[in-house]
Amino acid sequence: MQNHDNDTNSTDIHLALTDTQKQELQQLRQRLNDLLASHPSPSSSVSPTPEPQQAFSNQLANRIPLSTLWQETDDLALLYQQLTDLQKCLHSLRPFSASQVTKLNAIFDIEYTYQSNRIEGNTLTKSETDLIINKGFTVKGKPLSEHLEAINHQQAIDYIREMAVAEGAFDKRALLDIHTLILHGIHRQNAGRYRECEVMISGSDFIPPSFLHVPALMDDYFNFYRQHQQSMHPVELASEMHERLVTIHPFVDGNGRTARLVMNLLLLQSGYPITILASDNKDREQYYQSLQLTQTGVDPDKVQFKLFIANNVKQWLFIYLNMLAPNANTNIEQGYYFFKRIESLLMG
């Protein structure tokens, strides 16, 4: 989470309010406080180690019933419209205070590292991941490689945040830098290098392309990004770059973690929060199945994968709005767009 945003409508969202609008915003904020007063606040009990992930995210996402306004849909075009609107809501709450940013990053970085590594088979618990990253502890009985996966992933998160703030270009150098961080100290000879051997994906019917084709396919990959960077919805583009990277499978190891980091780099650059894909069996199966449907040609338009990613982005937008709106800073004009969008919930 950060205060940087590339939203093209930011000027409209942050227009100076009239005195009447300021009074209206105060009333809406008070209504929200009243709505939440009878519910226990996750912000007072959230620790970096909550379990399980689905219960954790649902608790944070549903205090304000945003899904009654931005309802579930399988229409991708409508879903992308919802995401654009929710991103505007989030942007209207900016600038976030330094304490908000620090607190949210501390919570969700551990969550992201734990979930992303667990998808790939890492056996560290969330509390162990926290101890390794934040306390420098080693966990008895767990291999060094799993410790390094946790540390490396946190460093990669820091890297994509720095890139987003600096508005750095996503190109081959950036991709290889991310992959180098992921495999640092684990596979030195393969870190930041395209594979020079054939690979298989465990549990999948899909066979990645030959390593002989990887350089040309990766050139196409970056060409696709450049050609669609301005025309495609940012969440759809992030989904495309995620799926295409996993399908090419350009690295010997670390493809999944790198692809999810690339997706989140592109989301951050467009003003969306980091989106964490859950590692529990149900979500992991849906993730892998939607990828395989695309990779085997059953779903050539990638509808199921794009829906899966878009719905996860929506869930995390709900989470951030739920966490940030009740704790908006003293700027009387902060969040007007969001509070007006949820007025019917507050005044009903």
N, C-alpha and C positions, 0 to 999 in steps of 0.2 A: 504494500500500500504506500502511496506517495501522493504529493499534491500536484504533480505534473499531469497535464491533460492536453490532448490534441483535438478536443471536440470542436468542430467547426461552428457550432451554435453557442459557444461559450459567451459571446457578447450579449446575445439575447437573454440568456439565463441570468446574467449578472447585471442587468440594468438597475439603476437606482430606483428604489421603491418610493412611492408617495407615502404621506403620513397615514392615509387610510389603509394602504397595503401593509404598512408596518404594524398597525393595530391588528389587522386581520391575521398576520403571521403570528403575533403574540398569542392571539386567541387559539389558533390552531396548535401551537406548541403546547399550550396549557391543556388542550383537549387530548393531545398525545400523552402527556404526563398522567392525566386522569385515567386514560385507557390502560396504561401500563402499571398504574399504582397497585392494582390488586394482583399483579403477576410478579413472581420472583425474578430478579434481574440476573441474566446470565453474566453480565459484566462484573458482578460481585463474586461470582463463584467459578468463573472460567479459569482454568489453569492450563499450562501448556501440555497437559497429559490426559485429556478427557478420553473416555472410551465408551462405546464404540463410535466410529466416525459418523455413521448415519444418524444416530441419536443426537450426537453433538451438533451436526449441521442443521438438523431439523429444529432443534431447540433454538438455535440462533436465528433461523430464517423465518420463524412463524410467530414471533411475539406480536408484530404488526401484520395483520392478515393480508399481505400484499397480493397473494394469489387470487383473491376475490376480484381484484382489478385487472391484474395481468394474468389472465386465466391460462390453464394448460391448453396447448394446441399442437396438432401434428402438421399444421400448415407452416412450412419453413418461412415463407415470405412474411406472414403475420408474426411469427416468432422473432424474426430479425427486427421487425418494427418495434416489438415490445422491448427488445434488448437495447435498441437505440434510445427509446424513451426512458428506460431504467438507467442507462448510462448518463442521460441528461439529469435525471434525479440525483444520482450520485455526485455529478459535477456541481450541482447547485449547492451541495453541502461543503464544497471546498471554499477556502483552504482548511485542511484539517490541522488541528493543533499538533505540535511536536510530540506531546505525550500520547495522543491518539495513535499517531503513526507508529511510534515505538512499541506501544502495547499490542496493537494489532499484528505488527510484524513478528513480535516475539511469540504470539500465540500461533499464528497461521504458518510461519516458516517451519516450525517443528511439525505441524500437521501435514504440510505439503511434503517435506522430506520423508516423513514416516510413511505416508500413503504411497508416494511414487516409488520408493525403494521396495515397499512391501509388495506392490504389483509385480515386481521383478524377482521376488522370492527372498528378499532380505528378511531375516527372522527377528530383528530387534523390535522390542516393544516401543510404544511411543515414549514411555518414561525413560527407557534406556537411550533412545535417540536424543532426548532432551539432555540427559546427563553427559553424553558424549560431546554434543555440540556446545552446550552452555557451561559445563563444569569441567570439561577435559578429562572425564573419567574413562576408564576402560571397564568393560563388562566381562566378568569371568565367564568362560565357556563359549564366548562368541568370537568368531574368527576376526583377524585383523582387517580382512577385506570388507566386512560389514561395518566396522568402525569407519574405515576410509570412505565407504559409500555415503555414510551420513555426513561426515565432514565435507566431502567433496560437493555433495548436493547443496548444502548450505552456501558454500562459496559460489556455486553456479547461480543460485538465487540472487545473491548479492551482485553478481556480474550482470544479470539481465536487468536488475533494477537500475544499476548505474548506466547501462546502455539506454534504457528507456528515458531516464532523466536527461541524458546527454543527446537524446534523439539520434543515437548512432545508427548507421545503416545496417540492415540485416543482409549479410553477404557471406561468401564462403569463409572469410577470415573469422567472422563472428561465430559461425556454426562450429568451425574447428576449435575455436577458443572454448566454447561451451563444452564440447566433447572432451577436450584436453582436461578441463576441470573435473568432469565426471569420472574419468579413468585415471586421474593422477595417483601415482603410487600403487595402482592395481594392475594395469596393463600398459606399462611405459612405452613398449614398442608399438602399441596400437593407438595410443592416445592422440587425438587430433589428426588421424590419418585414415583415408579411405581404405577399406579392406582389399587385400590381395589374395583372397581365397574364397571358395564357395561356402555358403552358410545355409543352415536350415533353421526354421522357427519351430521350437518345441510345441507340440499340440496343435499345429496348424496344418491345413491342407495346402496352404500357399507356399510356393517355393520362390524365394527372392531371385532377382535377376543375377546373372553371372557377374563376378567382379570385373570382368573385362568391359562390361557396359556401364559400370558405375560412374566413371568420370563424365561420360556424355549425358547420362541420366541426371546427374547433379547439375550440369550446365543447364539442362532443360528446367530443372527444379527452380533455379534462381531466375531464369528467364520468365517462368510462369509468375513468380512473385513480382517481378518488376512490371510485367504487363498488366497485372490485376491489382496492384497496390492501391490505386486511386479509384478503381471502378467497382470492386467487389466489397460487400459488407465486411467490416473488419473481423467479425466472428466467423463468418464463412471462410475468409481468407486464412485465418489462424487454423481452422479445421483442415483446410486443404493442405497447408504446409505441414501440419502434423501427420495427416494420413500419407501424403506423398513421401515424406521422409521415412516413415516406418515401412512403407511398401518397397522403396528402393533398398532399404536396409544397408546403408553405405558403410557401416562400421562393423567390426568383428563383435563388439559388445557395446552396450550403452545406448542402443538406438531408441528404445522406448523412453527412457528418462530424458534423453536429448530432445526428442520430438515434443515431449510435454513442456520442456523448458522453452523451446522455440515458440510453441503455441502461446505460452504465457508472456514471452517477450513481446510478441505482436499484439496481444491483448493489452498489455501495459502501455505500449506506445500509442494505442488508440483510446486510452482513458478507461479501460476496463480493469477490474481487479484480477489478481491471480486467481485462477480457477483450479481447484484441487479435485482430481478424479479419485473416487473412493476405491479402496482395495478389497472391500468385503466381497465375498463370492458372487453375490448377485450382480453388483456393479461391474466387477472385473469381467464376469462372463458377458455382460451386455457390451462392454468396451471391446473385448476381443472378438465377439461375434459380429458386431457392426463393422469392425475393420475387415474381418475375413469375408463378409458379404461383398464388400467393395473390391478386395484384392482378388477374389475368385470370379468376379464379373457378374455375380448374382444381383448386385445393386450397383450398376455402373454409374448412376447419378449420385451415389454416396449419400442418399437421403437418410438412411438409418444412422450412419456415423455423424452426419451433420446435426441431426436432431439430438443425438446423444450429447454432443459437445455443447450445442446451444442451450439445452436444458440445464446442463451443469453450470454454464456461465450465468444463466438466469438465477439458479439457486444461490450462487455466490454473490450476485448482485443483491438479492434479497437479504443475505446474511450481512453484507456491509451496510446496507441501508438500515437494517434493524439495529446494528451496533452503533452507527454514527448519528442517526437522527435524534435519538433521545439525549445525546451528549454534545449537541452542536455548541460551538463556542458563543461568546457573548455578542458577536456581530449580529445585530438585529435583522439584517437582511439575508443572513445565511439560510439557504434551504427553501426559499419561497416557492420555487418551481415544484419541488418535491411535496411540500405541504399542501399546495393547491391541488396536486394530482391525487392526494389521498384524502382530500377534504370530505368526500362522501363517507369514508370510513370513520372519520373523526366526529362528524356532525350527525351521523345517523342515530 
